[in-house]
Structures are given as structure tokens and as C-alpha cells.
Amino acid sequence: MMKLSEFNDAAPEELTELLAACAPIPSWRSAILARRPYASVDELTETAAEMARGWTDLEVDGALEHHPRIGEKAQGTSREAEASRREQGSLGADEAAQAEWISANEAYEQRFDRIFLIRAAGRSDREMRSQLELRLQNSPEEEAAVRREQLAEIAVRRLEQAVS
């Protein structure tokens, strides 16, 4: 964890990995860095949330290129992979749950040609699967907006956990 004063004073290149682990979107990272110094963590996270509202579908898709599917374990040792494993916890730990997630992810991907994204932290397996079923009813435009909101929630939550 980094103190807010350290975040405010760090060279931009020192914060690249930390911010990329929250959301690997260069325009977002640049906007957050350009508004330093922050008077509080709340100001930082409010700014992060505000900057996320402008993400394009292309930026969201790019950010999710290496994101694991819900129910799959992230590979690697990067901050992003570690955060993803922590957020998904024991999701899909048993074979039956794993099979259900594989099927649910396939249905979503057939419908939207993208991976299903949801803020997993603080949600149960059942709640996330229910959300997936509900979101299958969305139009592609509605679902793009929901995916952007979910990625923003993940990014802001990770930032809150990284800076105190």
C-alpha cells in the first residue's frame, strides 16, 4: 500500500504498474496523474471514477484483453493478476461450479462477442450468475455501458486498496 503523499510525489513512471493494475487504460492513467496532487484519497477516487465515465468501448475492450473470465484463475504474478485472484476468491473452485461458469461465459460470449465482466469483490457466486443471466437480456449498447461501469467499479476499488 502506498500513502497518498507518496502517490502525489512519485514520478509518473513509478505509478504506471499501480494504475495499470487498476485499469490498463493509458488515457485514464494520464488524466489521474495530471490532476495531482490530491488532498484526500476520496478526491483521488472520485477523480478516477469521473475519468472512467469517458472510456470508449475500444478502451474497455483493450483493458479486458488479458482479463480472466469469471470462474477462471488469473495467471501470472502481475499486480493485476494478483488483484483478480483475490477478488474472485474461491469462485469456480469445485468442478460443478467451474462447469456452470464455463457454460454461462459461453452463452454471454455468443451473445456479445466479449467476455463477461462484473465486479466480483463482495459478490456471491449466485449473485454474479444471476447478473449474467439478467444482462443477457441487454441490447449490445446497454451491455457496453454496464461493462464500462463494472470496469470502473473494479478500477476505483483497486485504487482505494492501493493508496491510503
Summary of the structure (lengths in Angstrom):
residues: 164
radius of gyration: 16.2
end to end distance: 6.8
largest distance: 48.5
contacts: 460
relative contact order: 0.17
helix: 65%
strand: 1%
